[in-house]
Each structure stands twice: as C-alpha cells, then as structure tokens.
Amino acid sequence: HNLRTSAISSSNAANTSPESNPFLAQDPNVPHSTIDEIINEANDLLQAASEAQSLGRLRMSASYLLLAHARLVGLGRRFDRSRCVEMGLLS
C-alpha cells in the first residue's frame, strides 16, 4: 500500500498535456479530466510496479501491472465505443 501511495504522490504530469499526448484531444464525448485521471492512474500504477519490482516484490508488481492494463483497456473501449457512435454504428 505504501508503494502505491508514494507513486501516486510523485505522479508525472508531462504525459497529460494535449501537446505531448495527441490521444487526449481526440474524443469529444469523454471529458479531458476523465482521460487525464485514467492516464495518471495508469502512470501511477506503472511507477508503483517498477518500485515494487526493484524491491523484489514481484507479486505486488504484477498486481499493479494488471490494474494498469485494466485501466488502459477500459480507456481503449471508451474510444472504440465513441468512434462507433461517431460513425453511426451504435446509437
């Protein structure tokens, strides 16, 4: 728990600006703050996984990686769903 807390407190905001990350400005149906939150959380989880791995806590590291994967897959599904609505495939 302490690893994730320390990773969250040292979150890197460089990847959350539209200039450095072109995916942020593409989905008009998802508020940017929601996208930022998901990306920041995934980044925090990846940092926590790295820290846990460096301390030899491989199970904890794997858990953080699985959580990050789930967040990013969920984000991808949001984009896919919004693109289908945009193209008229879903209503």
C-alpha positions as protocol buffer text, in pm:
chain_id: "A"
residue {
  index: 1
  type: HIS
  ca { x: 0 y: 0 z: 0 }
}
residue {
  index: 2
  type: ASN
  ca { x: 282 y: 242 z: 78 }
}
residue {
  index: 3
  type: LEU
  ca { x: 441 y: 184 z: -261 }
}
residue {
  index: 4
  type: ARG
  ca { x: 130 y: 287 z: -450 }
}
residue {
  index: 5
  type: THR
  ca { x: 76 y: 587 z: -224 }
}
residue {
  index: 6
  type: SER
  ca { x: 431 y: 709 z: -284 }
}
residue {
  index: 7
  type: ALA
  ca { x: 396 y: 653 z: -658 }
}
residue {
  index: 8
  type: ILE
  ca { x: 70 y: 845 z: -667 }
}
residue {
  index: 9
  type: SER
  ca { x: 219 y: 1139 z: -481 }
}
residue {
  index: 10
  type: SER
  ca { x: 502 y: 1162 z: -734 }
}
residue {
  index: 11
  type: SER
  ca { x: 281 y: 1145 z: -1042 }
}
residue {
  index: 12
  type: ASN
  ca { x: 428 y: 1271 z: -1368 }
}
residue {
  index: 13
  type: ALA
  ca { x: 202 y: 1527 z: -1538 }
}
residue {
  index: 14
  type: ALA
  ca { x: 418 y: 1563 z: -1851 }
}
residue {
  index: 15
  type: ASN
  ca { x: 219 y: 1300 z: -2043 }
}
residue {
  index: 16
  type: THR
  ca { x: -118 y: 1459 z: -1973 }
}
residue {
  index: 17
  type: SER
  ca { x: -90 y: 1774 z: -2182 }
}
residue {
  index: 18
  type: PRO
  ca { x: -251 y: 1763 z: -2527 }
}
residue {
  index: 19
  type: GLU
  ca { x: 76 y: 1884 z: -2682 }
}
residue {
  index: 20
  type: SER
  ca { x: 275 y: 1587 z: -2550 }
}
residue {
  index: 21
  type: ASN
  ca { x: -2 y: 1328 z: -2587 }
}
residue {
  index: 22
  type: PRO
  ca { x: -210 y: 1353 z: -2908 }
}
residue {
  index: 23
  type: PHE
  ca { x: -468 y: 1099 z: -2784 }
}
residue {
  index: 24
  type: LEU
  ca { x: -604 y: 1339 z: -2522 }
}
residue {
  index: 25
  type: ALA
  ca { x: -783 y: 1573 z: -2759 }
}
residue {
  index: 26
  type: GLN
  ca { x: -944 y: 1313 z: -2987 }
}
residue {
  index: 27
  type: ASP
  ca { x: -1260 y: 1200 z: -2805 }
}
residue {
  index: 28
  type: PRO
  ca { x: -1516 y: 1480 z: -2766 }
}
residue {
  index: 29
  type: ASN
  ca { x: -1753 y: 1251 z: -2569 }
}
residue {
  index: 30
  type: VAL
  ca { x: -1511 y: 1189 z: -2279 }
}
residue {
  index: 31
  type: PRO
  ca { x: -1417 y: 1491 z: -2069 }
}
residue {
  index: 32
  type: HIS
  ca { x: -1044 y: 1562 z: -2071 }
}
residue {
  index: 33
  type: SER
  ca { x: -1033 y: 1543 z: -1693 }
}
residue {
  index: 34
  type: THR
  ca { x: -1158 y: 1182 z: -1712 }
}
residue {
  index: 35
  type: ILE
  ca { x: -892 y: 1090 z: -1968 }
}
residue {
  index: 36
  type: ASP
  ca { x: -628 y: 1266 z: -1760 }
}
residue {
  index: 37
  type: GLU
  ca { x: -738 y: 1079 z: -1449 }
}
residue {
  index: 38
  type: ILE
  ca { x: -721 y: 741 z: -1623 }
}
residue {
  index: 39
  type: ILE
  ca { x: -380 y: 813 z: -1775 }
}
residue {
  index: 40
  type: ASN
  ca { x: -246 y: 950 z: -1445 }
}
residue {
  index: 41
  type: GLU
  ca { x: -375 y: 647 z: -1255 }
}
residue {
  index: 42
  type: ALA
  ca { x: -216 y: 408 z: -1507 }
}
residue {
  index: 43
  type: ASN
  ca { x: 109 y: 603 z: -1485 }
}
residue {
  index: 44
  type: ASP
  ca { x: 99 y: 584 z: -1105 }
}
residue {
  index: 45
  type: LEU
  ca { x: 35 y: 211 z: -1119 }
}
residue {
  index: 46
  type: LEU
  ca { x: 328 y: 161 z: -1357 }
}
residue {
  index: 47
  type: GLN
  ca { x: 555 y: 360 z: -1127 }
}
residue {
  index: 48
  type: ALA
  ca { x: 438 y: 156 z: -828 }
}
residue {
  index: 49
  type: ALA
  ca { x: 500 y: -167 z: -1023 }
}
residue {
  index: 50
  type: SER
  ca { x: 852 y: -54 z: -1106 }
}
residue {
  index: 51
  type: GLU
  ca { x: 923 y: 35 z: -745 }
}
residue {
  index: 52
  type: ALA
  ca { x: 780 y: -293 z: -617 }
}
residue {
  index: 53
  type: GLN
  ca { x: 986 y: -490 z: -870 }
}
residue {
  index: 54
  type: SER
  ca { x: 1304 y: -307 z: -771 }
}
residue {
  index: 55
  type: LEU
  ca { x: 1235 y: -410 z: -409 }
}
residue {
  index: 56
  type: GLY
  ca { x: 1184 y: -772 z: -512 }
}
residue {
  index: 57
  type: ARG
  ca { x: 809 y: -773 z: -456 }
}
residue {
  index: 58
  type: LEU
  ca { x: 719 y: -941 z: -782 }
}
residue {
  index: 59
  type: ARG
  ca { x: 364 y: -1044 z: -693 }
}
residue {
  index: 60
  type: MET
  ca { x: 280 y: -689 z: -591 }
}
residue {
  index: 61
  type: SER
  ca { x: 443 y: -559 z: -908 }
}
residue {
  index: 62
  type: ALA
  ca { x: 238 y: -798 z: -1120 }
}
residue {
  index: 63
  type: SER
  ca { x: -80 y: -684 z: -944 }
}
residue {
  index: 64
  type: TYR
  ca { x: -5 y: -320 z: -1023 }
}
residue {
  index: 65
  type: LEU
  ca { x: 63 y: -411 z: -1386 }
}
residue {
  index: 66
  type: LEU
  ca { x: -269 y: -596 z: -1412 }
}
residue {
  index: 67
  type: LEU
  ca { x: -453 y: -296 z: -1270 }
}
residue {
  index: 68
  type: ALA
  ca { x: -278 y: -60 z: -1513 }
}
residue {
  index: 69
  type: HIS
  ca { x: -365 y: -293 z: -1800 }
}
residue {
  index: 70
  type: ALA
  ca { x: -732 y: -298 z: -1697 }
}
residue {
  index: 71
  type: ARG
  ca { x: -743 y: 84 z: -1683 }
}
residue {
  index: 72
  type: LEU
  ca { x: -587 y: 121 z: -2027 }
}
residue {
  index: 73
  type: VAL
  ca { x: -811 y: -146 z: -2182 }
}
residue {
  index: 74
  type: GLY
  ca { x: -1110 y: 39 z: -2036 }
}
residue {
  index: 75
  type: LEU
  ca { x: -986 y: 363 z: -2189 }
}
residue {
  index: 76
  type: GLY
  ca { x: -947 y: 191 z: -2525 }
}
residue {
  index: 77
  type: ARG
  ca { x: -1302 y: 60 z: -2503 }
}
residue {
  index: 78
  type: ARG
  ca { x: -1429 y: 412 z: -2437 }
}
residue {
  index: 79
  type: PHE
  ca { x: -1251 y: 535 z: -2750 }
}
residue {
  index: 80
  type: ASP
  ca { x: -1381 y: 243 z: -2958 }
}
residue {
  index: 81
  type: ARG
  ca { x: -1737 y: 298 z: -2836 }
}
residue {
  index: 82
  type: SER
  ca { x: -1722 y: 672 z: -2906 }
}
residue {
  index: 83
  type: ARG
  ca { x: -1583 y: 610 z: -3255 }
}
residue {
  index: 84
  type: CYS
  ca { x: -1866 y: 363 z: -3329 }
}
residue {
  index: 85
  type: VAL
  ca { x: -2123 y: 620 z: -3215 }
}
residue {
  index: 86
  type: GLU
  ca { x: -1946 y: 884 z: -3424 }
}
residue {
  index: 87
  type: MET
  ca { x: -1964 y: 660 z: -3732 }
}
residue {
  index: 88
  type: GLY
  ca { x: -2329 y: 574 z: -3670 }
}
residue {
  index: 89
  type: LEU
  ca { x: -2268 y: 209 z: -3589 }
}
residue {
  index: 90
  type: LEU
  ca { x: -2412 y: 246 z: -3238 }
}
residue {
  index: 91
  type: SER
  ca { x: -2682 y: 479 z: -3115 }
}
